[in-house]
Amino acid sequence: MPVYSNLRIWDGIADGYLDADSITVEGERIRAIGRSPGGRDCSGLTAIPGLIDAHVHMVLDPELMSVADQLAQDDETLREKMVRRAEAMVRAGITTARDLGGGNWLELELRDRINAGEIAGPRLLCAGQPVTSVGGHCHFWGGEAPDVDAARAIIRRQHEHGVDLIKLMATGGMQTPGSRPKDAQFDAAETKAIVAAANALGLHVAAHCHGTPGIENAAHAGVRTIEHCSWIGESGAREPYDPAVAAEIARRGTWISPTVNAGWARFGAEFAARVTENMRGMKAAGCRLIASTDAGIPRVRHEDLAKALPVFARLAELSPLDTLKSATSASADALELGHVTGTLREGLVADLVLVDGDPLTDLGALQRRALVVCRGREIPGCR
């Protein structure tokens, strides 16, 4: 029963550090948080909850630039790469991730192997094959739906395979040739019917949304999370957010997962200003943001959430504290995992990261990891 002592502890919720200096772990769970004179001396280290990336694709290789190259890989090659990605993620302090799309349910196999303790990796929530229009974004993953009845059949198929949620491609996307991000792929009534079909099976919906019409459809349909939320208009570029739609998002308690990765630091001032202005307006409307990276798309590595968070903080004008909440307790709530992880609390699963420094003032501390504990197990090679 390990005891980590002489720590500074942030629980994922409080606005500062706890009046405690030790965490006792028993099996998979946190047995106690308090003060203990014994145990493993962790002087100089800070404990925080394990990080959560709310949008990844385990099946995608970030080193491959084209869809054709991605699809040319055989399943065994994919399985081997996915195991390595999962191990790299948990070593980097990511103890939970939500996988939002693949073609052959290989990410579900990976999820189950991690759950069985066969391999190291983060807790995974998996969506399986995304529901998309004919020829629509990521149609190559097998979820094409010409109408609502076909969409219902796709949702039933995912349910039969044991998915944790449904992914809906509400608009076109960047990575699919012939797909236009500004366009809604389903109208308002179709979107509402698709979300209702998923909810009827106990599955919430994450909606891929770049274009403003698709964002509006998803908001009114009651999706759980809106992915990207790019506010792309008729020009094909990011335009000012729609205050009425933002108000609807806030009213419904829908979460926004803006998929900001570390590579966004290279974008110019005009792009950054538009992103910041839109996020400022959405926050003012009461919209809630969670951390996500879209890991797996070109040049976005699965283990780089800690590198992405300072970029997210700058663009969204978030304090280090609020940024950390977006990647821990807030994300756990959005993913309906608040009763499992996301905070350091007695009785919850022991997902924690020990870092060198003060992450509440310096997000760079997240890259100075001394120890990662996932489901009560210490992860080797986490630095």
ZAKOLDREN-910168 format. One record per residue: x, z, y of N, C-alpha, C, O in turn; residue in one letter. Coordinates in steps of 0.05 Angstrom, whole numbers. Layout:
<pts>
X|Z|Y|X|Z|Y|X|Z|Y|X|Z|Y|a
...
</pts>
This chain:
<pts>
17|0|-24|0|0|0|18|0|25|26|21|34|m
25|-24|35|43|-25|58|32|-13|84|8|-16|90|p
49|0|98|43|11|124|63|0|144|87|4|141|v
53|-14|165|70|-25|186|68|-7|210|47|-3|222|y
91|5|217|91|27|237|107|19|261|123|0|261|s
104|35|282|118|32|308|112|4|320|129|-9|332|n
87|-4|317|78|-30|328|64|-26|355|55|-4|362|l
62|-48|370|43|-50|392|21|-68|379|26|-88|367|r
-5|-59|383|-27|-72|368|-48|-83|387|-58|-68|404|i
-54|-109|385|-77|-120|399|-97|-129|378|-90|-143|359|w
-122|-120|381|-141|-123|359|-157|-149|360|-173|-154|342|d
-153|-166|380|-167|-191|382|-191|-190|401|-202|-211|408|g
-198|-166|410|-222|-163|428|-215|-148|454|-223|-157|475|i
-200|-126|452|-195|-110|475|-179|-125|496|-166|-145|490|a
-181|-115|521|-166|-127|543|-137|-117|545|-122|-125|563|d
-129|-100|527|-102|-90|526|-96|-80|498|-110|-86|479|g
-74|-66|495|-65|-56|469|-79|-31|461|-88|-15|478|y
-82|-26|435|-96|-3|425|-78|22|428|-54|20|430|l
-91|44|428|-77|70|427|-72|76|397|-83|95|386|d
-55|60|386|-48|62|357|-21|48|353|-13|31|369|a
-7|56|331|19|43|327|24|35|298|46|28|291|d
3|37|281|7|31|253|-17|17|241|-40|22|249|s
-12|0|222|-33|-14|206|-27|-10|177|-5|-16|167|i
-46|1|163|-44|5|134|-60|-16|119|-84|-20|125|t
-48|-30|100|-62|-51|85|-64|-43|56|-45|-33|44|v
-88|-46|45|-93|-40|17|-106|-64|5|-129|-71|12|e
-93|-77|-14|-103|-101|-26|-105|-123|-5|-86|-129|9|g
-129|-135|-2|-133|-156|18|-141|-146|45|-142|-161|64|e
-147|-120|47|-160|-110|71|-144|-90|87|-125|-77|77|r
-152|-87|112|-140|-67|129|-154|-40|123|-178|-37|126|i
-137|-21|113|-149|5|106|-151|23|130|-170|38|134|r
-130|22|148|-130|40|170|-113|29|193|-93|15|189|a
-122|35|218|-106|29|242|-105|56|257|-126|67|264|i
-81|65|262|-79|91|276|-50|97|282|-35|80|292|g
-42|122|277|-15|130|281|-3|142|256|-15|159|243|r
20|132|248|33|141|223|62|143|228|75|125|238|s
74|166|220|103|169|223|120|154|202|144|150|206|p
107|146|180|121|133|159|117|103|158|107|91|177|g
124|92|136|120|63|132|143|46|141|165|56|147|g
138|21|143|158|1|151|162|1|181|142|-2|196|r
186|5|190|191|7|219|190|-21|231|207|-38|225|d
171|-25|249|168|-51|263|172|-48|293|159|-61|309|c
191|-32|300|196|-27|328|202|-53|343|217|-69|333|s
190|-56|366|194|-79|383|175|-102|377|176|-123|390|g
159|-100|356|141|-121|348|112|-116|357|104|-92|360|l
97|-137|360|69|-135|368|52|-148|346|58|-170|336|t
31|-134|337|13|-144|317|-12|-156|330|-24|-143|348|a
-19|-180|322|-44|-193|331|-58|-204|307|-46|-207|286|i
-84|-211|310|-98|-224|287|-85|-251|280|-73|-263|298|p
-88|-259|255|-80|-286|248|-93|-307|265|-116|-304|272|g
-79|-328|270|-90|-350|287|-109|-368|272|-107|-370|247|l
-128|-380|287|-148|-398|275|-146|-424|290|-148|-425|314|i
-143|-446|275|-145|-473|286|-172|-484|277|-177|-488|253|d
-190|-489|296|-218|-496|290|-222|-525|283|-244|-534|277|a
-200|-542|284|-204|-570|278|-178|-582|268|-159|-587|283|h
-177|-586|241|-154|-599|228|-165|-619|208|-188|-619|201|v
-146|-636|199|-152|-655|177|-128|-652|157|-107|-664|162|h
-132|-637|136|-110|-633|117|-101|-658|103|-78|-661|95|m
-119|-677|100|-113|-702|86|-96|-722|102|-84|-740|91|v
-95|-718|128|-81|-737|145|-51|-729|149|-45|-705|151|l
-34|-750|149|-6|-746|153|1|-753|182|-2|-777|190|d
10|-734|199|15|-740|227|38|-759|231|42|-769|254|p
54|-765|211|76|-784|214|67|-813|210|82|-831|215|e
42|-817|200|32|-844|196|14|-852|219|-4|-837|226|l
19|-875|231|7|-882|256|-19|-898|253|-35|-900|272|m
-24|-909|230|-47|-927|226|-66|-917|204|-57|-903|186|s
-91|-924|207|-111|-917|186|-103|-931|160|-106|-919|139|v
-94|-956|161|-86|-970|137|-65|-955|122|-66|-953|97|a
-45|-945|136|-23|-930|122|-34|-904|110|-26|-896|89|d
-52|-891|125|-64|-866|114|-79|-872|88|-76|-858|68|q
-95|-893|88|-112|-899|65|-96|-911|41|-106|-911|19|l
-71|-919|46|-55|-931|25|-43|-909|7|-32|-916|-15|a
-44|-884|15|-33|-863|-2|-51|-856|-26|-75|-856|-23|q
-39|-852|-49|-55|-844|-72|-60|-814|-72|-48|-799|-57|d
-79|-806|-88|-89|-778|-87|-66|-758|-94|-65|-737|-83|d
-49|-765|-113|-28|-746|-120|-8|-742|-97|1|-720|-93|e
-2|-764|-83|15|-761|-60|2|-744|-39|15|-726|-27|t
-24|-748|-35|-38|-732|-15|-38|-703|-23|-34|-685|-6|l
-43|-697|-49|-44|-669|-58|-17|-655|-52|-16|-632|-43|r
5|-669|-58|31|-657|-54|36|-651|-24|46|-630|-17|e
29|-670|-8|33|-666|21|15|-644|32|24|-629|49|k
-9|-643|22|-28|-623|32|-19|-594|26|-22|-576|42|m
-7|-591|2|4|-565|-5|26|-557|14|26|-534|24|v
43|-575|21|65|-569|39|54|-563|67|64|-545|81|r
34|-577|76|22|-572|102|9|-544|103|12|-530|123|r
-5|-537|82|-18|-511|81|3|-489|83|-1|-469|97|a
24|-492|68|45|-472|69|58|-469|96|63|-447|106|e
63|-492|109|75|-492|136|56|-479|156|65|-464|174|a
30|-483|153|11|-472|171|11|-441|170|12|-428|190|m
10|-430|146|8|-401|143|34|-388|151|34|-366|162|v
56|-401|147|82|-391|156|83|-390|187|96|-373|199|r
68|-408|200|67|-409|229|46|-390|241|40|-391|265|a
34|-374|224|15|-354|234|-14|-363|234|-31|-348|244|g
-20|-387|223|-48|-396|222|-59|-387|195|-52|-397|174|i
-77|-368|196|-88|-356|172|-116|-367|165|-126|-361|144|t
-128|-382|184|-154|-394|179|-154|-421|193|-143|-424|215|t
-167|-441|181|-170|-467|194|-195|-480|184|-205|-475|162|a
-206|-497|201|-231|-512|193|-224|-541|190|-216|-554|209|r
-227|-552|166|-221|-580|161|-246|-596|166|-267|-592|154|d
-244|-615|184|-268|-630|193|-268|-659|184|-275|-677|200|l
-259|-664|160|-263|-691|149|-242|-701|131|-218|-699|136|g
-251|-713|109|-234|-726|89|-252|-743|72|-276|-743|74|g
-240|-759|54|-255|-778|39|-262|-771|10|-284|-777|1|g
-244|-757|-4|-247|-753|-32|-248|-723|-39|-243|-716|-62|n
-255|-706|-20|-258|-677|-24|-232|-664|-34|-233|-643|-46|w
-209|-676|-28|-184|-664|-36|-179|-638|-21|-166|-620|-31|l
-188|-637|4|-185|-612|19|-201|-589|7|-193|-566|11|e
-223|-595|-7|-238|-574|-20|-222|-564|-44|-222|-540|-50|l
-209|-582|-59|-191|-574|-80|-169|-555|-69|-163|-534|-81|e
-157|-563|-47|-137|-546|-35|-148|-519|-27|-135|-498|-32|l
-171|-519|-14|-185|-493|-7|-187|-475|-31|-181|-451|-30|r
-196|-487|-54|-202|-470|-77|-176|-460|-90|-175|-438|-101|d
-155|-476|-89|-129|-467|-99|-117|-444|-83|-106|-425|-93|r
-121|-447|-56|-112|-425|-39|-128|-400|-44|-117|-378|-47|i
-155|-403|-47|-172|-380|-52|-165|-366|-79|-168|-342|-82|n
-156|-382|-98|-149|-371|-124|-121|-359|-125|-114|-347|-145|a
-106|-361|-103|-80|-350|-101|-58|-367|-115|-36|-357|-119|g
-65|-392|-121|-45|-409|-135|-23|-418|-115|0|-421|-123|e
-31|-422|-90|-12|-432|-70|-17|-417|-44|-39|-405|-40|i
3|-417|-27|0|-404|-1|-13|-423|19|-8|-447|19|a
-30|-412|36|-43|-428|56|-64|-413|71|-71|-391|63|g
-74|-424|92|-95|-410|108|-122|-412|93|-127|-429|77|p
-139|-394|100|-167|-396|91|-178|-422|103|-175|-426|127|r
-191|-438|87|-201|-464|97|-232|-465|95|-244|-457|75|l
-244|-475|116|-272|-483|116|-272|-513|116|-259|-525|133|l
-287|-526|98|-284|-555|95|-311|-569|98|-331|-560|88|c
-310|-592|112|-335|-607|117|-339|-631|98|-361|-642|97|a
-318|-639|84|-321|-662|66|-324|-688|82|-311|-692|102|g
-341|-706|71|-344|-733|84|-362|-731|108|-384|-722|106|q
-352|-739|132|-368|-738|156|-391|-758|155|-388|-780|144|p
-414|-751|166|-436|-769|169|-430|-787|193|-425|-777|215|v
-430|-813|189|-424|-832|210|-442|-856|208|-456|-860|188|t
-442|-873|228|-458|-897|228|-444|-919|212|-420|-916|204|s
-457|-941|206|-445|-963|191|-423|-975|207|-427|-984|230|v
-399|-974|196|-375|-984|211|-366|-964|233|-349|-971|249|g
-378|-941|233|-372|-921|254|-346|-906|250|-331|-912|231|g
-342|-887|267|-317|-872|267|-313|-858|239|-330|-844|230|h
-290|-864|227|-282|-853|200|-301|-862|178|-305|-847|159|c
-313|-886|181|-331|-896|160|-317|-899|133|-329|-898|112|h
-290|-902|134|-274|-906|110|-273|-882|92|-264|-883|70|f
-284|-859|102|-285|-835|86|-310|-833|69|-314|-813|55|w
-328|-853|72|-350|-854|53|-377|-842|62|-395|-839|46|g
-379|-836|89|-404|-823|98|-421|-841|115|-436|-831|132|g
-420|-867|111|-436|-886|128|-466|-882|122|-475|-880|100|e
-481|-880|144|-510|-876|142|-525|-896|160|-523|-894|185|a
-539|-916|149|-554|-934|165|-579|-922|177|-590|-933|197|p
-588|-900|166|-613|-887|177|-612|-858|169|-594|-848|156|d
-633|-844|178|-634|-815|173|-636|-808|144|-624|-789|135|v
-651|-824|129|-653|-818|100|-626|-820|86|-620|-803|69|d
-610|-840|94|-583|-842|83|-566|-819|91|-550|-809|76|a
-569|-810|116|-554|-787|125|-561|-762|109|-544|-746|103|a
-587|-758|104|-595|-735|87|-582|-736|60|-574|-716|49|r
-580|-760|48|-568|-763|22|-538|-756|23|-527|-743|5|a
-525|-764|45|-496|-757|48|-493|-727|50|-474|-716|39|i
-511|-715|65|-509|-685|69|-514|-672|42|-500|-652|35|i
-533|-681|26|-537|-669|0|-513|-673|-18|-506|-654|-33|r
-500|-696|-16|-476|-700|-32|-453|-681|-24|-439|-670|-42|r
-450|-676|1|-430|-656|10|-437|-628|0|-420|-613|-10|q
-462|-621|1|-472|-595|-8|-466|-592|-38|-457|-571|-46|h
-471|-613|-53|-465|-612|-82|-436|-608|-88|-429|-597|-109|e
-419|-618|-71|-390|-615|-74|-380|-588|-64|-356|-581|-67|h
-397|-572|-52|-389|-545|-43|-376|-543|-16|-359|-526|-12|g
-385|-560|3|-373|-558|30|-383|-533|44|-402|-520|35|v
-369|-526|65|-376|-502|81|-392|-509|106|-405|-491|117|d
-392|-534|114|-406|-543|137|-408|-573|136|-397|-586|118|l
-422|-585|156|-425|-614|158|-411|-624|183|-414|-611|204|i
-398|-646|181|-386|-659|205|-403|-684|211|-408|-700|194|k
-411|-686|236|-426|-709|246|-410|-724|267|-401|-712|286|l
-407|-750|262|-394|-766|282|-416|-776|302|-429|-796|298|m
-420|-760|323|-441|-766|342|-434|-790|360|-451|-802|372|a
-408|-795|363|-399|-818|379|-376|-833|363|-367|-824|342|t
-368|-855|374|-345|-869|364|-320|-852|369|-320|-832|382|g
-297|-862|358|-273|-847|359|-248|-864|365|-249|-888|365|g
-227|-850|371|-202|-863|379|-187|-877|357|-174|-898|361|m
-189|-867|332|-172|-876|311|-185|-897|293|-172|-906|274|q
-210|-905|298|-223|-924|281|-225|-951|296|-240|-953|315|t
-212|-972|286|-214|-998|298|-243|-1008|300|-258|-1006|281|p
-250|-1018|323|-277|-1028|327|-297|-1006|336|-320|-1013|342|g
-288|-981|336|-306|-959|344|-301|-953|373|-278|-952|382|s
-323|-948|389|-320|-943|417|-327|-914|423|-350|-906|419|r
-308|-898|432|-312|-870|437|-335|-863|456|-348|-843|453|p
-341|-881|475|-362|-876|494|-390|-878|483|-409|-867|495|k
-393|-891|460|-420|-897|450|-430|-876|431|-415|-866|414|d
-455|-869|434|-469|-852|414|-474|-868|389|-483|-891|391|a
-469|-856|366|-473|-870|341|-501|-866|329|-510|-881|312|q
-515|-845|339|-543|-840|331|-558|-833|356|-547|-821|375|f
-584|-839|357|-599|-832|380|-607|-803|379|-601|-789|360|d
-621|-793|399|-628|-764|401|-644|-755|378|-639|-734|367|a
-665|-771|370|-682|-763|348|-667|-762|321|-670|-744|305|a
-650|-782|317|-634|-783|292|-615|-760|291|-612|-747|270|e
-602|-754|313|-583|-732|314|-597|-706|307|-587|-690|291|t
-620|-701|319|-635|-677|314|-643|-675|284|-642|-653|273|k
-652|-697|272|-660|-697|244|-636|-692|226|-639|-678|206|a
-613|-703|232|-589|-699|216|-581|-669|217|-574|-657|196|i
-581|-658|241|-573|-629|243|-593|-612|228|-586|-593|215|v
-619|-618|230|-639|-603|216|-635|-604|186|-640|-584|172|a
-628|-627|176|-623|-630|147|-600|-613|137|-602|-601|116|a
-579|-612|153|-556|-595|146|-564|-565|147|-558|-550|129|a
-578|-558|169|-586|-530|172|-604|-521|150|-604|-498|141|n
-621|-539|140|-639|-532|118|-625|-524|93|-636|-510|76|a
-600|-534|90|-583|-527|67|-564|-504|73|-546|-498|57|l
-568|-491|96|-551|-469|104|-524|-476|114|-506|-460|114|g
-522|-501|124|-496|-511|134|-498|-517|164|-516|-531|173|l
-479|-506|179|-479|-513|207|-464|-539|211|-452|-549|193|h
-466|-550|235|-456|-577|241|-435|-576|263|-440|-563|284|v
-413|-589|258|-393|-594|279|-395|-623|286|-394|-641|269|a
-399|-629|312|-404|-656|321|-381|-667|337|-373|-656|357|a
-370|-689|327|-349|-704|341|-362|-718|365|-380|-735|361|h
-354|-712|389|-367|-722|413|-346|-729|434|-334|-712|446|c
-343|-755|440|-326|-764|462|-344|-772|486|-341|-763|508|h
-363|-790|480|-380|-801|501|-401|-781|510|-411|-766|494|g
-408|-782|536|-427|-764|547|-455|-766|534|-467|-745|529|t
-465|-790|527|-491|-791|514|-491|-777|487|-511|-764|479|p
-469|-780|472|-468|-766|446|-466|-736|449|-477|-721|433|g
-452|-727|470|-450|-698|476|-478|-687|481|-486|-666|472|i
-493|-702|498|-521|-694|504|-538|-692|479|-553|-673|475|e
-537|-713|462|-553|-713|438|-546|-689|420|-563|-675|410|n
-520|-683|417|-511|-661|400|-520|-634|411|-528|-617|396|a
-518|-631|438|-526|-606|450|-556|-601|445|-563|-578|438|a
-573|-621|449|-601|-617|446|-609|-614|416|-630|-602|410|h
-592|-624|398|-598|-622|370|-591|-595|358|-600|-588|337|a
-575|-579|373|-568|-552|364|-545|-551|345|-545|-535|326|g
-524|-567|349|-501|-565|332|-486|-539|338|-491|-526|358|v
-470|-530|319|-455|-505|323|-431|-508|342|-427|-492|359|r
-417|-530|338|-394|-536|355|-393|-565|364|-401|-583|349|t
-384|-570|388|-380|-597|398|-349|-601|399|-335|-587|413|i
-340|-620|383|-312|-626|381|-303|-646|403|-318|-666|407|e
-281|-641|415|-269|-658|436|-283|-655|463|-271|-646|482|h
-309|-661|464|-325|-658|489|-310|-671|512|-304|-658|532|c
-305|-697|509|-287|-711|528|-301|-722|553|-287|-729|572|s
-327|-724|553|-342|-734|575|-333|-762|583|-329|-768|607|w
-331|-779|563|-324|-807|568|-349|-823|575|-369|-821|562|i
-347|-837|598|-370|-851|608|-369|-881|603|-353|-890|586|g
-385|-896|617|-387|-925|613|-360|-939|618|-355|-961|607|e
-344|-928|635|-318|-940|641|-299|-938|617|-278|-952|617|s
-305|-921|598|-287|-917|575|-266|-896|581|-249|-891|564|g
-267|-884|604|-248|-863|612|-263|-836|615|-287|-836|617|a
-247|-815|617|-260|-789|622|-271|-789|650|-259|-797|669|r
-296|-779|652|-310|-778|677|-319|-749|682|-316|-733|664|e
-329|-743|706|-339|-715|711|-360|-706|690|-377|-722|682|p
-358|-681|683|-377|-670|664|-405|-671|675|-409|-672|700|y
-425|-670|658|-453|-670|666|-463|-641|668|-465|-628|647|d
-468|-630|691|-476|-602|694|-501|-595|678|-503|-573|667|p
-520|-613|676|-545|-607|661|-539|-604|631|-550|-587|618|a
-522|-622|621|-515|-620|593|-498|-595|588|-502|-581|567|v
-480|-588|606|-464|-564|603|-482|-539|602|-478|-521|587|a
-503|-540|619|-522|-517|620|-537|-515|593|-542|-493|584|a
-543|-538|581|-557|-537|555|-538|-527|533|-546|-512|516|e
-513|-535|534|-493|-525|515|-491|-494|517|-492|-480|497|i
-490|-485|541|-488|-456|546|-513|-442|537|-512|-420|524|a
-536|-453|543|-562|-441|537|-565|-437|506|-575|-417|497|r
-556|-456|492|-559|-456|462|-536|-439|449|-538|-434|425|r
-516|-431|464|-494|-417|452|-476|-434|435|-461|-424|418|g
-477|-460|440|-459|-478|426|-430|-474|435|-425|-470|459|t
-411|-476|417|-383|-473|423|-370|-501|428|-378|-520|415|w
-351|-502|446|-336|-526|451|-308|-523|440|-294|-504|446|i
-301|-543|424|-275|-543|411|-260|-568|421|-263|-589|410|s
-243|-565|443|-233|-588|458|-209|-601|446|-199|-621|457|p
-198|-592|423|-176|-604|409|-153|-612|427|-144|-635|427|t
-143|-592|441|-119|-596|457|-94|-590|441|-91|-567|431|v
-77|-610|437|-52|-606|422|-28|-604|440|-31|-610|464|n
-5|-597|429|19|-594|446|27|-619|460|39|-618|481|a
20|-642|448|28|-668|460|14|-674|486|22|-692|501|g
-8|-659|492|-22|-664|517|-4|-657|541|-11|-664|564|w
17|-642|537|35|-635|559|48|-660|571|58|-659|594|a
49|-682|557|62|-706|567|44|-723|585|54|-741|598|r
18|-717|585|-1|-734|600|3|-729|630|12|-708|639|f
-4|-749|646|0|-749|675|-18|-730|690|-37|-719|679|g
-12|-728|716|-26|-709|733|-56|-716|735|-73|-698|736|a
-62|-742|737|-90|-750|741|-107|-742|717|-129|-732|720|e
-96|-747|692|-111|-739|668|-114|-709|667|-136|-699|662|f
-92|-694|672|-93|-665|671|-114|-654|691|-128|-635|685|a
-114|-666|715|-133|-656|736|-162|-660|727|-179|-643|731|a
-168|-683|714|-195|-688|705|-203|-668|683|-225|-657|683|r
-185|-664|663|-190|-645|642|-195|-618|653|-214|-604|646|v
-178|-609|671|-181|-582|683|-207|-580|699|-221|-559|697|t
-213|-600|715|-238|-598|730|-262|-596|712|-281|-580|718|e
-263|-611|690|-285|-610|672|-287|-583|658|-309|-572|655|n
-264|-573|649|-264|-547|635|-272|-525|655|-286|-506|647|m
-263|-527|679|-271|-507|699|-302|-507|703|-314|-485|704|r
-313|-530|705|-342|-532|708|-357|-522|684|-378|-509|687|g
-348|-529|660|-361|-520|636|-360|-489|633|-379|-477|626|m
-337|-478|639|-335|-449|638|-353|-436|659|-366|-415|653|k
-355|-447|682|-372|-436|703|-401|-437|694|-418|-420|702|a
-408|-457|678|-436|-460|667|-441|-440|645|-464|-437|637|a
-421|-427|635|-424|-408|613|-416|-419|585|-422|-406|565|g
-404|-442|584|-395|-454|559|-371|-438|548|-354|-429|564|c
-370|-436|522|-348|-421|509|-329|-440|495|-338|-458|481|r
-303|-436|498|-283|-453|487|-268|-439|464|-263|-415|465|l
-261|-455|443|-245|-444|422|-221|-463|418|-222|-486|425|i
-199|-452|407|-175|-466|404|-176|-485|380|-186|-478|358|a
-166|-509|383|-165|-529|362|-145|-551|369|-139|-555|393|s
-135|-566|349|-115|-585|355|-120|-613|344|-107|-632|352|t
-139|-616|325|-143|-642|311|-118|-649|295|-110|-672|293|d
-105|-629|284|-80|-633|269|-84|-654|247|-104|-654|232|a
-64|-671|244|-64|-693|225|-65|-720|238|-56|-739|226|g
-77|-722|262|-77|-747|276|-48|-753|284|-31|-734|284|i
-41|-777|292|-13|-784|297|1|-764|315|-8|-757|337|p
24|-754|305|43|-737|319|32|-708|324|45|-693|339|r
10|-701|312|0|-674|315|3|-659|288|-13|-663|270|v
24|-643|287|30|-629|262|11|-605|257|2|-592|276|r
6|-600|232|-13|-580|225|-4|-551|232|-21|-534|236|h
22|-546|235|32|-520|239|36|-513|269|48|-492|275|e
28|-531|287|37|-528|315|16|-516|334|17|-521|358|d
-3|-501|324|-22|-488|341|-9|-470|362|-17|-471|385|l
11|-455|354|24|-437|373|37|-452|396|39|-442|418|a
46|-476|391|58|-493|412|36|-505|429|41|-511|453|k
12|-509|418|-10|-521|433|-23|-501|452|-33|-509|473|a
-23|-476|445|-38|-456|461|-29|-454|490|-47|-451|507|l
-3|-455|497|4|-454|525|-6|-478|540|-12|-476|564|p
-7|-502|527|-18|-526|540|-48|-523|545|-58|-529|566|v
-62|-513|525|-90|-507|527|-96|-488|550|-114|-492|566|f
-79|-467|551|-83|-447|572|-80|-459|600|-95|-453|618|a
-60|-476|603|-56|-488|630|-78|-507|638|-88|-505|660|r
-87|-524|619|-108|-543|626|-135|-530|630|-151|-539|646|l
-141|-509|614|-167|-496|616|-166|-472|635|-187|-459|638|a
-144|-467|648|-141|-445|666|-149|-418|653|-165|-403|664|e
-137|-414|630|-142|-389|615|-118|-370|617|-95|-379|617|l
-124|-345|619|-102|-325|617|-92|-324|589|-105|-333|570|s
-68|-314|584|-58|-310|557|-78|-295|540|-82|-301|516|p
-90|-274|551|-110|-258|536|-133|-275|527|-140|-274|503|l
-145|-290|545|-168|-306|538|-160|-329|519|-176|-337|502|d
-136|-339|522|-127|-360|503|-124|-349|475|-133|-361|456|t
-113|-325|473|-111|-312|447|-138|-307|434|-142|-310|410|l
-157|-298|451|-184|-294|440|-196|-320|430|-210|-320|409|k
-190|-342|443|-201|-368|435|-190|-376|407|-202|-393|394|s
-167|-365|400|-154|-372|375|-157|-350|354|-145|-352|332|a
-172|-329|360|-176|-307|341|-205|-299|340|-220|-311|325|t
-213|-279|355|-240|-268|352|-262|-288|360|-282|-290|346|s
-258|-303|382|-278|-322|390|-281|-344|370|-304|-352|363|a
-259|-354|360|-260|-375|340|-273|-365|314|-289|-380|301|s
-267|-341|306|-280|-330|282|-310|-328|286|-325|-334|267|a
-319|-320|310|-348|-320|315|-360|-348|313|-381|-352|301|d
-346|-367|325|-357|-395|325|-359|-405|296|-377|-420|290|a
-340|-398|279|-339|-408|252|-355|-390|233|-355|-394|209|l
-369|-370|244|-385|-351|229|-369|-335|209|-377|-330|186|e
-345|-327|218|-326|-312|201|-320|-285|214|-301|-272|205|l
-334|-277|234|-328|-252|248|-330|-227|231|-317|-207|237|g
-344|-229|209|-347|-207|190|-324|-206|170|-321|-188|153|h
-306|-227|172|-284|-230|153|-257|-226|166|-240|-211|157|v
-253|-241|188|-227|-242|201|-230|-247|231|-252|-246|241|t
-208|-251|245|-209|-256|273|-203|-232|290|-195|-235|314|g
-206|-208|279|-199|-183|293|-184|-165|273|-186|-167|249|t
-169|-146|285|-156|-126|269|-174|-101|269|-175|-87|289|l
-188|-97|247|-207|-75|246|-208|-65|217|-207|-80|198|r
-211|-39|214|-212|-28|188|-235|-40|172|-258|-42|181|e
-229|-49|147|-249|-61|130|-248|-91|129|-257|-103|110|g
-237|-103|151|-235|-132|151|-210|-141|135|-193|-125|129|l
-210|-167|129|-187|-178|115|-162|-175|131|-162|-178|156|v
-140|-169|118|-114|-165|132|-101|-191|137|-83|-200|122|a
-109|-204|159|-96|-228|169|-83|-220|195|-96|-215|215|d
-56|-219|196|-43|-210|220|-16|-224|223|-3|-232|204|l
-7|-226|248|18|-237|255|34|-217|272|23|-206|291|v
59|-212|264|76|-195|280|96|-213|295|111|-228|283|l
96|-210|321|113|-226|338|132|-209|355|126|-186|360|v
153|-222|364|173|-208|381|166|-214|410|169|-237|419|d
156|-194|424|149|-199|452|121|-190|458|109|-176|442|g
112|-197|482|86|-189|492|68|-213|495|68|-226|516|d
52|-220|474|36|-244|476|14|-243|496|3|-264|504|p
6|-219|506|-15|-217|526|-5|-226|554|-21|-229|572|l
21|-229|556|32|-239|581|48|-264|577|53|-279|596|t
57|-269|553|74|-292|547|66|-305|520|73|-294|499|d
52|-327|521|43|-341|497|67|-351|481|64|-358|457|l
90|-354|493|113|-363|479|121|-343|456|135|-351|437|g
112|-318|458|118|-299|437|106|-307|410|116|-299|389|a
85|-324|411|73|-333|386|92|-350|369|88|-352|345|l
112|-361|381|132|-376|367|156|-359|358|175|-369|346|q
155|-333|364|176|-315|355|164|-296|334|161|-272|339|r
158|-307|311|144|-292|290|164|-277|273|185|-288|265|r
158|-252|268|174|-236|250|162|-233|223|176|-230|203|a
135|-234|221|121|-230|196|93|-241|199|80|-238|219|l
84|-254|177|56|-263|175|44|-250|150|57|-251|129|v
21|-238|153|6|-227|130|-20|-242|129|-36|-242|148|v
-26|-254|106|-51|-269|102|-65|-258|77|-55|-259|55|c
-90|-248|82|-105|-235|60|-89|-213|47|-91|-209|22|r
-74|-198|63|-59|-176|53|-32|-182|41|-17|-164|33|g
-26|-208|39|0|-216|26|20|-224|47|13|-240|65|r
44|-214|46|65|-222|64|74|-251|57|79|-257|34|e
77|-267|78|85|-295|74|115|-298|80|123|-292|102|i
130|-307|61|159|-310|65|165|-334|83|150|-353|84|p
188|-332|97|197|-355|113|181|-361|137|178|-384|144|g
169|-340|150|150|-346|172|164|-351|198|151|-361|217|c
189|-345|201|202|-349|227|205|-379|233|215|-386|254|r
</pts>
